[in-house]
Amino acid sequence: MVYYFFMKKKNHKYIFVIGGVMSGVGKGIATSSIGKILQGKGYKVNPIKVDPYLNVDAGTMNPTEHGEVFVIDSGLECDQDLGNYERFMDLDLNSENYMTSGMIYQYVIDKERNLGYKGKCVEAIPHITGEITRRIQKSAETSGAEISIIEIGGTVGDYQNIMFIEAARIMKLKNPDDVIFVLVSYLPIPSTLGEMKTRPTQNAVRNLNSYGVQPEIIIARGTAALDDRRKEKIAISCNIAMENVISAPDVESVYDVPLNFEKDNLGGKILKTFRLKEKRKQDLKEWKTFLNTVKSAKEEASIAIIGKYFDTGDFILSDAYISVIEAVKYSAYKLGVKAKLTWLNSKDFENGEKEVSLLKNYDGVIVPGGFGESGIEGKLSAIKFVRENKIPYLGLCYGMQLAVIE
């Protein structure tokens, strides 16, 4: 008699990353770093970005409101965080790694119009949440990965991302051992007090609890490292183990973040929560080598980026071109060179505030994409100058088209 023994296939694991207190807290870098750490422990990961706006993709949004898009191989214009995922995890992502509320609602409404629901009353729950879950699970399946890391855009308490958090809650309810929540929150240090305050994070967790979600891990962002007293305070108030409060102070480079997280053994705690074992001992040797190259680079390349989306009130918004900026920095680091970037507003060349001749001081000039007519004459003047003076030039999208016109 022959006996066949089958090992039960382990279920796919899901990590949902949610932001607390304020936007721009660093969820994308945290997601990228978690992915890098888990890769180092021998696991294949699948990052997914969820954007809660009703645009079907990021391509039609004003860069000063949203920041620059990142274009993946399929041509889909996505959130800039997919660029972080690709750089950190050395992946080529596809359309299934990105979704927006607009995509979800468009699909559900089209399906309803085509009688896909067979006359049922179509509602946010279960149809919208069901479609969100279907896309997450499909992405997990087609990726061949073991762990998916899903970054939910926005901040807990936003009306726009409730459906995504609800879908994640239902996934957790059905498979409690396969889903964990990571809250990336901010701990301010008011200058008049000089003390790190935990109350905003406590309130963010309570807000998340009101959705029926309890984070297993809190990544505490701040200008300084978290001390044990604050860790204890957060742990007691937010009902998590003190060891699961991860200190995430500002660092010199975003590429330092994975190693910084590992000081608190973040990867080990995630695997422990999932009851998974390390497939190999922590192996971020290549990443450490890359970081050494970053820090030891002495040669500089001065690059001017000529755009028109930097001005937002009294502030300069470099995020309007963040994908270009990070691509240039990353490429320079790989070559052992530091990219020294200067942001120039093309409108200043039009109104006489700046002369295009200043471009002779740079090793190269980049004109990125854009919309509409404003600032175009300034860009054309700059392109003409660099062409005539043989200064290396890179035109992206609109910048390439304007180079052809010039």
DRENDOLO-35279 format. One record per residue (C-alpha): residue in three letters; residue number from 1; z negated, x negated, y negated. Coordinates in steps of 0.5 Angstrom, whole numbers. Layout:
BEGIN
[pt 'ALA' NUM [Z X Y]]
...
//
This chain:
BEGIN
[pt 'MET' 1 [0 0 0]]
[pt 'VAL' 2 [2 -3 -7]]
[pt 'TYR' 3 [-2 -1 -13]]
[pt 'TYR' 4 [0 -2 -20]]
[pt 'PHE' 5 [-5 -3 -26]]
[pt 'PHE' 6 [-3 -1 -33]]
[pt 'MET' 7 [-6 -4 -39]]
[pt 'LYS' 8 [-7 1 -44]]
[pt 'LYS' 9 [-3 0 -50]]
[pt 'LYS' 10 [-7 -2 -56]]
[pt 'ASN' 11 [-6 3 -62]]
[pt 'HIS' 12 [-3 1 -68]]
[pt 'LYS' 13 [-8 0 -74]]
[pt 'TYR' 14 [-8 2 -81]]
[pt 'ILE' 15 [-11 -1 -87]]
[pt 'PHE' 16 [-11 3 -93]]
[pt 'VAL' 17 [-12 0 -100]]
[pt 'ILE' 18 [-14 4 -106]]
[pt 'GLY' 19 [-16 2 -113]]
[pt 'GLY' 20 [-22 3 -117]]
[pt 'VAL' 21 [-24 4 -124]]
[pt 'MET' 22 [-18 2 -127]]
[pt 'SER' 23 [-10 0 -126]]
[pt 'GLY' 24 [-8 -7 -125]]
[pt 'VAL' 25 [-14 -9 -122]]
[pt 'GLY' 26 [-10 -13 -117]]
[pt 'LYS' 27 [-9 -8 -111]]
[pt 'GLY' 28 [-2 -12 -109]]
[pt 'ILE' 29 [-5 -19 -109]]
[pt 'ALA' 30 [-10 -16 -105]]
[pt 'THR' 31 [-6 -13 -100]]
[pt 'SER' 32 [-1 -19 -100]]
[pt 'SER' 33 [-7 -23 -98]]
[pt 'ILE' 34 [-10 -19 -93]]
[pt 'GLY' 35 [-3 -19 -90]]
[pt 'LYS' 36 [-3 -27 -90]]
[pt 'ILE' 37 [-10 -28 -87]]
[pt 'LEU' 38 [-8 -23 -81]]
[pt 'GLN' 39 [-2 -27 -80]]
[pt 'GLY' 40 [-6 -33 -80]]
[pt 'LYS' 41 [-10 -30 -74]]
[pt 'GLY' 42 [-4 -29 -70]]
[pt 'TYR' 43 [-2 -21 -72]]
[pt 'LYS' 44 [4 -18 -74]]
[pt 'VAL' 45 [3 -14 -80]]
[pt 'ASN' 46 [7 -9 -84]]
[pt 'PRO' 47 [6 -8 -91]]
[pt 'ILE' 48 [8 -1 -95]]
[pt 'LYS' 49 [7 1 -102]]
[pt 'VAL' 50 [6 8 -104]]
[pt 'ASP' 51 [8 10 -111]]
[pt 'PRO' 52 [5 17 -114]]
[pt 'TYR' 53 [10 18 -119]]
[pt 'LEU' 54 [15 23 -118]]
[pt 'ASN' 55 [21 18 -119]]
[pt 'VAL' 56 [25 18 -113]]
[pt 'ASP' 57 [25 10 -114]]
[pt 'ALA' 58 [23 5 -119]]
[pt 'GLY' 59 [30 4 -122]]
[pt 'THR' 60 [30 9 -128]]
[pt 'MET' 61 [23 8 -131]]
[pt 'ASN' 62 [22 4 -137]]
[pt 'PRO' 63 [19 -3 -136]]
[pt 'THR' 64 [14 -3 -141]]
[pt 'GLU' 65 [11 3 -138]]
[pt 'HIS' 66 [12 1 -131]]
[pt 'GLY' 67 [13 -6 -130]]
[pt 'GLU' 68 [20 -9 -127]]
[pt 'VAL' 69 [23 -7 -121]]
[pt 'PHE' 70 [24 -11 -115]]
[pt 'VAL' 71 [30 -10 -111]]
[pt 'ILE' 72 [30 -11 -103]]
[pt 'ASP' 73 [36 -13 -99]]
[pt 'SER' 74 [38 -5 -98]]
[pt 'GLY' 75 [39 -5 -105]]
[pt 'LEU' 76 [33 0 -106]]
[pt 'GLU' 77 [29 -1 -113]]
[pt 'CYS' 78 [22 -2 -111]]
[pt 'ASP' 79 [15 -3 -115]]
[pt 'GLN' 80 [14 -10 -116]]
[pt 'ASP' 81 [9 -11 -111]]
[pt 'LEU' 82 [14 -11 -106]]
[pt 'GLY' 83 [16 -18 -109]]
[pt 'ASN' 84 [9 -20 -108]]
[pt 'TYR' 85 [9 -18 -100]]
[pt 'GLU' 86 [15 -22 -99]]
[pt 'ARG' 87 [13 -28 -102]]
[pt 'PHE' 88 [6 -28 -99]]
[pt 'MET' 89 [8 -26 -92]]
[pt 'ASP' 90 [15 -29 -92]]
[pt 'LEU' 91 [18 -22 -90]]
[pt 'ASP' 92 [25 -19 -92]]
[pt 'LEU' 93 [22 -12 -93]]
[pt 'ASN' 94 [27 -5 -92]]
[pt 'SER' 95 [27 2 -95]]
[pt 'GLU' 96 [21 4 -90]]
[pt 'ASN' 97 [16 0 -93]]
[pt 'TYR' 98 [17 4 -100]]
[pt 'MET' 99 [15 11 -102]]
[pt 'THR' 100 [14 15 -108]]
[pt 'SER' 101 [12 22 -109]]
[pt 'GLY' 102 [19 24 -111]]
[pt 'MET' 103 [22 21 -105]]
[pt 'ILE' 104 [17 26 -101]]
[pt 'TYR' 105 [18 32 -105]]
[pt 'GLN' 106 [25 31 -105]]
[pt 'TYR' 107 [26 31 -97]]
[pt 'VAL' 108 [21 37 -96]]
[pt 'ILE' 109 [24 41 -101]]
[pt 'ASP' 110 [31 39 -98]]
[pt 'LYS' 111 [29 41 -92]]
[pt 'GLU' 112 [26 48 -94]]
[pt 'ARG' 113 [33 49 -97]]
[pt 'ASN' 114 [36 48 -91]]
[pt 'LEU' 115 [31 52 -87]]
[pt 'GLY' 116 [28 46 -83]]
[pt 'TYR' 117 [21 50 -83]]
[pt 'LYS' 118 [24 56 -80]]
[pt 'GLY' 119 [22 61 -85]]
[pt 'LYS' 120 [15 58 -86]]
[pt 'CYS' 121 [11 58 -92]]
[pt 'VAL' 122 [12 51 -95]]
[pt 'GLU' 123 [5 48 -98]]
[pt 'ALA' 124 [2 41 -100]]
[pt 'ILE' 125 [-2 41 -94]]
[pt 'PRO' 126 [0 40 -88]]
[pt 'HIS' 127 [8 39 -90]]
[pt 'ILE' 128 [7 34 -96]]
[pt 'THR' 129 [1 30 -92]]
[pt 'GLY' 130 [5 31 -86]]
[pt 'GLU' 131 [12 28 -89]]
[pt 'ILE' 132 [7 22 -92]]
[pt 'THR' 133 [4 21 -85]]
[pt 'ARG' 134 [11 21 -81]]
[pt 'ARG' 135 [14 16 -86]]
[pt 'ILE' 136 [8 11 -85]]
[pt 'GLN' 137 [8 12 -77]]
[pt 'LYS' 138 [16 11 -77]]
[pt 'SER' 139 [15 5 -81]]
[pt 'ALA' 140 [10 2 -77]]
[pt 'GLU' 141 [14 3 -71]]
[pt 'THR' 142 [20 0 -73]]
[pt 'SER' 143 [17 -6 -76]]
[pt 'GLY' 144 [14 -8 -69]]
[pt 'ALA' 145 [8 -10 -72]]
[pt 'GLU' 146 [1 -9 -70]]
[pt 'ILE' 147 [-2 -7 -77]]
[pt 'SER' 148 [0 -4 -83]]
[pt 'ILE' 149 [-3 -5 -89]]
[pt 'ILE' 150 [-1 1 -94]]
[pt 'GLU' 151 [-3 0 -102]]
[pt 'ILE' 152 [-4 7 -105]]
[pt 'GLY' 153 [-2 6 -112]]
[pt 'GLY' 154 [-6 8 -118]]
[pt 'THR' 155 [-13 9 -118]]
[pt 'VAL' 156 [-18 14 -115]]
[pt 'GLY' 157 [-19 20 -119]]
[pt 'ASP' 158 [-12 20 -121]]
[pt 'TYR' 159 [-9 27 -119]]
[pt 'GLN' 160 [-2 24 -117]]
[pt 'ASN' 161 [-5 20 -111]]
[pt 'ILE' 162 [-9 26 -108]]
[pt 'MET' 163 [-4 27 -103]]
[pt 'PHE' 164 [-3 20 -100]]
[pt 'ILE' 165 [-11 19 -100]]
[pt 'GLU' 166 [-11 26 -96]]
[pt 'ALA' 167 [-6 24 -91]]
[pt 'ALA' 168 [-10 18 -90]]
[pt 'ARG' 169 [-16 22 -89]]
[pt 'ILE' 170 [-13 26 -84]]
[pt 'MET' 171 [-10 20 -80]]
[pt 'LYS' 172 [-17 17 -80]]
[pt 'LEU' 173 [-20 24 -78]]
[pt 'LYS' 174 [-15 24 -72]]
[pt 'ASN' 175 [-16 16 -70]]
[pt 'PRO' 176 [-22 14 -73]]
[pt 'ASP' 177 [-22 7 -69]]
[pt 'ASP' 178 [-15 6 -72]]
[pt 'VAL' 179 [-16 7 -79]]
[pt 'ILE' 180 [-20 3 -85]]
[pt 'PHE' 181 [-20 4 -92]]
[pt 'VAL' 182 [-21 -2 -97]]
[pt 'LEU' 183 [-23 -1 -104]]
[pt 'VAL' 184 [-21 -6 -109]]
[pt 'SER' 185 [-25 -5 -115]]
[pt 'TYR' 186 [-27 -8 -122]]
[pt 'LEU' 187 [-34 -10 -124]]
[pt 'PRO' 188 [-34 -11 -132]]
[pt 'ILE' 189 [-38 -16 -136]]
[pt 'PRO' 190 [-39 -13 -143]]
[pt 'SER' 191 [-40 -19 -148]]
[pt 'THR' 192 [-45 -16 -151]]
[pt 'LEU' 193 [-49 -15 -145]]
[pt 'GLY' 194 [-47 -21 -141]]
[pt 'GLU' 195 [-49 -18 -134]]
[pt 'MET' 196 [-44 -16 -129]]
[pt 'LYS' 197 [-44 -8 -128]]
[pt 'THR' 198 [-44 -5 -122]]
[pt 'ARG' 199 [-44 3 -124]]
[pt 'PRO' 200 [-37 4 -125]]
[pt 'THR' 201 [-35 1 -118]]
[pt 'GLN' 202 [-41 6 -115]]
[pt 'ASN' 203 [-38 12 -119]]
[pt 'ALA' 204 [-31 10 -116]]
[pt 'VAL' 205 [-34 10 -109]]
[pt 'ARG' 206 [-37 17 -110]]
[pt 'ASN' 207 [-30 19 -113]]
[pt 'LEU' 208 [-27 17 -106]]
[pt 'ASN' 209 [-33 20 -102]]
[pt 'SER' 210 [-31 27 -106]]
[pt 'TYR' 211 [-24 27 -102]]
[pt 'GLY' 212 [-28 26 -95]]
[pt 'VAL' 213 [-26 18 -95]]
[pt 'GLN' 214 [-31 12 -94]]
[pt 'PRO' 215 [-29 5 -95]]
[pt 'GLU' 216 [-31 0 -90]]
[pt 'ILE' 217 [-30 -6 -95]]
[pt 'ILE' 218 [-30 -7 -102]]
[pt 'ILE' 219 [-27 -12 -106]]
[pt 'ALA' 220 [-30 -13 -112]]
[pt 'ARG' 221 [-26 -16 -118]]
[pt 'GLY' 222 [-29 -19 -124]]
[pt 'THR' 223 [-28 -25 -128]]
[pt 'ALA' 224 [-34 -29 -124]]
[pt 'ALA' 225 [-36 -29 -117]]
[pt 'LEU' 226 [-41 -24 -115]]
[pt 'ASP' 227 [-48 -26 -113]]
[pt 'ASP' 228 [-52 -23 -108]]
[pt 'ARG' 229 [-56 -18 -112]]
[pt 'ARG' 230 [-50 -15 -114]]
[pt 'LYS' 231 [-47 -15 -107]]
[pt 'GLU' 232 [-54 -12 -105]]
[pt 'LYS' 233 [-53 -6 -110]]
[pt 'ILE' 234 [-46 -4 -108]]
[pt 'ALA' 235 [-48 -4 -101]]
[pt 'ILE' 236 [-54 0 -102]]
[pt 'SER' 237 [-51 5 -107]]
[pt 'CYS' 238 [-44 5 -103]]
[pt 'ASN' 239 [-47 6 -96]]
[pt 'ILE' 240 [-43 0 -93]]
[pt 'ALA' 241 [-46 -7 -90]]
[pt 'MET' 242 [-47 -12 -95]]
[pt 'GLU' 243 [-43 -17 -92]]
[pt 'ASN' 244 [-37 -12 -93]]
[pt 'VAL' 245 [-37 -13 -100]]
[pt 'ILE' 246 [-32 -19 -102]]
[pt 'SER' 247 [-33 -23 -108]]
[pt 'ALA' 248 [-26 -23 -112]]
[pt 'PRO' 249 [-27 -27 -118]]
[pt 'ASP' 250 [-21 -29 -123]]
[pt 'VAL' 251 [-17 -35 -120]]
[pt 'GLU' 252 [-13 -41 -123]]
[pt 'SER' 253 [-7 -38 -119]]
[pt 'VAL' 254 [-5 -31 -115]]
[pt 'TYR' 255 [-4 -36 -109]]
[pt 'ASP' 256 [-11 -38 -108]]
[pt 'VAL' 257 [-13 -31 -107]]
[pt 'PRO' 258 [-12 -31 -99]]
[pt 'LEU' 259 [-17 -37 -98]]
[pt 'ASN' 260 [-22 -35 -103]]
[pt 'PHE' 261 [-22 -28 -99]]
[pt 'GLU' 262 [-23 -32 -93]]
[pt 'LYS' 263 [-30 -35 -96]]
[pt 'ASP' 264 [-33 -29 -95]]
[pt 'ASN' 265 [-29 -28 -88]]
[pt 'LEU' 266 [-25 -22 -90]]
[pt 'GLY' 267 [-20 -23 -84]]
[pt 'GLY' 268 [-26 -23 -79]]
[pt 'LYS' 269 [-29 -17 -82]]
[pt 'ILE' 270 [-23 -13 -81]]
[pt 'LEU' 271 [-22 -15 -74]]
[pt 'LYS' 272 [-29 -14 -72]]
[pt 'THR' 273 [-28 -7 -75]]
[pt 'PHE' 274 [-22 -5 -71]]
[pt 'ARG' 275 [-25 -9 -65]]
[pt 'LEU' 276 [-20 -14 -65]]
[pt 'LYS' 277 [-20 -21 -63]]
[pt 'GLU' 278 [-17 -27 -66]]
[pt 'LYS' 279 [-11 -29 -63]]
[pt 'ARG' 280 [-12 -36 -66]]
[pt 'LYS' 281 [-16 -39 -70]]
[pt 'GLN' 282 [-15 -39 -77]]
[pt 'ASP' 283 [-9 -42 -79]]
[pt 'LEU' 284 [-6 -42 -86]]
[pt 'LYS' 285 [-4 -50 -86]]
[pt 'GLU' 286 [3 -48 -89]]
[pt 'TRP' 287 [-1 -44 -94]]
[pt 'LYS' 288 [-5 -50 -96]]
[pt 'THR' 289 [0 -55 -96]]
[pt 'PHE' 290 [4 -50 -101]]
[pt 'LEU' 291 [-2 -49 -105]]
[pt 'ASN' 292 [-3 -57 -105]]
[pt 'THR' 293 [4 -57 -108]]
[pt 'VAL' 294 [3 -52 -113]]
[pt 'LYS' 295 [-3 -56 -116]]
[pt 'SER' 296 [0 -63 -115]]
[pt 'ALA' 297 [6 -61 -119]]
[pt 'LYS' 298 [7 -66 -125]]
[pt 'GLU' 299 [14 -65 -127]]
[pt 'GLU' 300 [15 -59 -131]]
[pt 'ALA' 301 [21 -55 -132]]
[pt 'SER' 302 [21 -51 -139]]
[pt 'ILE' 303 [25 -44 -138]]
[pt 'ALA' 304 [26 -39 -144]]
[pt 'ILE' 305 [26 -32 -142]]
[pt 'ILE' 306 [30 -27 -147]]
[pt 'GLY' 307 [28 -20 -146]]
[pt 'LYS' 308 [27 -14 -150]]
[pt 'TYR' 309 [21 -10 -147]]
[pt 'PHE' 310 [15 -15 -149]]
[pt 'ASP' 311 [13 -11 -155]]
[pt 'THR' 312 [8 -6 -153]]
[pt 'GLY' 313 [4 -4 -159]]
[pt 'ASP' 314 [0 -10 -161]]
[pt 'PHE' 315 [1 -13 -154]]
[pt 'ILE' 316 [6 -17 -150]]
[pt 'LEU' 317 [7 -14 -143]]
[pt 'SER' 318 [10 -20 -139]]
[pt 'ASP' 319 [10 -15 -133]]
[pt 'ALA' 320 [16 -12 -136]]
[pt 'TYR' 321 [19 -18 -132]]
[pt 'ILE' 322 [14 -20 -127]]
[pt 'SER' 323 [19 -20 -121]]
[pt 'VAL' 324 [23 -25 -125]]
[pt 'ILE' 325 [17 -29 -127]]
[pt 'GLU' 326 [14 -30 -120]]
[pt 'ALA' 327 [21 -31 -117]]
[pt 'VAL' 328 [22 -37 -122]]
[pt 'LYS' 329 [14 -40 -121]]
[pt 'TYR' 330 [15 -39 -114]]
[pt 'SER' 331 [21 -43 -113]]
[pt 'ALA' 332 [19 -48 -118]]
[pt 'TYR' 333 [13 -49 -114]]
[pt 'LYS' 334 [17 -50 -107]]
[pt 'LEU' 335 [21 -56 -111]]
[pt 'GLY' 336 [14 -59 -113]]
[pt 'VAL' 337 [15 -57 -120]]
[pt 'LYS' 338 [11 -53 -125]]
[pt 'ALA' 339 [15 -47 -129]]
[pt 'LYS' 340 [13 -47 -136]]
[pt 'LEU' 341 [16 -40 -139]]
[pt 'THR' 342 [17 -38 -146]]
[pt 'TRP' 343 [18 -31 -147]]
[pt 'LEU' 344 [23 -29 -153]]
[pt 'ASN' 345 [25 -23 -156]]
[pt 'SER' 346 [32 -22 -157]]
[pt 'LYS' 347 [31 -17 -163]]
[pt 'ASP' 348 [28 -23 -166]]
[pt 'PHE' 349 [35 -27 -166]]
[pt 'GLU' 350 [38 -20 -169]]
[pt 'ASN' 351 [33 -20 -175]]
[pt 'GLY' 352 [33 -27 -177]]
[pt 'GLU' 353 [26 -28 -175]]
[pt 'LYS' 354 [28 -34 -170]]
[pt 'GLU' 355 [35 -38 -169]]
[pt 'VAL' 356 [38 -39 -163]]
[pt 'SER' 357 [39 -46 -164]]
[pt 'LEU' 358 [31 -46 -161]]
[pt 'LEU' 359 [34 -46 -154]]
[pt 'LYS' 360 [36 -53 -154]]
[pt 'ASN' 361 [29 -54 -153]]
[pt 'TYR' 362 [29 -51 -146]]
[pt 'ASP' 363 [31 -54 -139]]
[pt 'GLY' 364 [34 -47 -138]]
[pt 'VAL' 365 [35 -40 -140]]
[pt 'ILE' 366 [34 -33 -137]]
[pt 'VAL' 367 [37 -26 -139]]
[pt 'PRO' 368 [34 -21 -134]]
[pt 'GLY' 369 [36 -14 -134]]
[pt 'GLY' 370 [35 -8 -139]]
[pt 'PHE' 371 [38 -1 -141]]
[pt 'GLY' 372 [41 1 -147]]
[pt 'GLU' 373 [44 -2 -154]]
[pt 'SER' 374 [38 -5 -157]]
[pt 'GLY' 375 [37 -12 -157]]
[pt 'ILE' 376 [44 -13 -154]]
[pt 'GLU' 377 [47 -17 -160]]
[pt 'GLY' 378 [41 -22 -160]]
[pt 'LYS' 379 [42 -23 -152]]
[pt 'LEU' 380 [50 -24 -154]]
[pt 'SER' 381 [48 -30 -159]]
[pt 'ALA' 382 [44 -33 -154]]
[pt 'ILE' 383 [49 -33 -149]]
[pt 'LYS' 384 [54 -36 -153]]
[pt 'PHE' 385 [49 -42 -155]]
[pt 'VAL' 386 [47 -44 -148]]
[pt 'ARG' 387 [55 -43 -146]]
[pt 'GLU' 388 [57 -48 -152]]
[pt 'ASN' 389 [51 -53 -151]]
[pt 'LYS' 390 [52 -53 -143]]
[pt 'ILE' 391 [45 -51 -142]]
[pt 'PRO' 392 [43 -48 -135]]
[pt 'TYR' 393 [44 -40 -135]]
[pt 'LEU' 394 [42 -35 -131]]
[pt 'GLY' 395 [44 -28 -132]]
[pt 'LEU' 396 [41 -22 -128]]
[pt 'CYS' 397 [44 -15 -128]]
[pt 'TYR' 398 [45 -14 -135]]
[pt 'GLY' 399 [44 -21 -136]]
[pt 'MET' 400 [50 -23 -132]]
[pt 'GLN' 401 [54 -17 -135]]
[pt 'LEU' 402 [53 -19 -142]]
[pt 'ALA' 403 [55 -26 -140]]
[pt 'VAL' 404 [62 -24 -137]]
[pt 'ILE' 405 [63 -20 -144]]
[pt 'GLU' 406 [61 -26 -148]]
//
